[in-house]
Amino acid sequence: MARRKPLVTQHLENVSGELLTAWWDLIAAHTKNRQGIYALYRRRKLRYVGLAKNLAGRLKIHLRDHHKGSWDRFSVYVTIGDQHMRELEALILRISKPVGNKIQGRFAKSENLLPLLRSEYRAEMKREEERLLGGKGGGKTTKRTQKVAGKSKATGRHPKLGPYVTRAFRIRARFKGKTYWARVRGDGTIRYAKKVYNSPSLAGYAVVG
């Protein structure tokens, strides 16, 4: 099995910014024309995160640009390549939220699961309401209620999209540059690659493997 290459090859963490002026040659010897992620700190609190193809050059610029005087320590993380640099920077920004970064990190093709979870949560709450309170009109179940409460013949479970589907329709999604098609059936189940799934998340797992 091929040995996996590390993402970070060298790092220097939370050292004084005075090194860049007093010992510039020493720092530049290891970070000049090297790409990676860097972080600026003020009183040991994270203030700014950035990426650079020349770490030494970028740090030197921050000694005199609008960040001048706003930081006193820094960290550098030298990476072996720049293929995932922007997404790595975005991940760090979204987690740490440094006060010096005005722009929030953005992912290129990441799906936000919150809308899907909201939809599945509402569906679960609707089924729980029907189970506890019954249908309209003093406990009489309508055809719509029966459809919501009913189980899928294919899976034996309640389809997540059942409460929201009135007719079948096609859906599509893109993953790694390829388009995938599926069909939402009338009972709320999803048919993809000749198999039936009970929820969008399960169908999504089938696509991504």
Buried (B, 14 or more C-beta within 10 A) or exposed (E): EEEEEEBEEBEBEEBEBEBBEEEBEEBBEEBBEBBBBBBBBBEEEBBBBBBBEBBBBBBBEBBEEEBEEBBBBBBBBBBEEEEEBBBBBBBBBEEEEBEBBEEEBEEEEEEEEEEBEEBBEEBEEBBEEBEEEBBEEEEEBEEEBEBBBBEBEBBEEBBBBBBBBEEEEEEEBEEEEEEBEBEBBEBBBBBBEEEBBBBBBBBBEBBEE
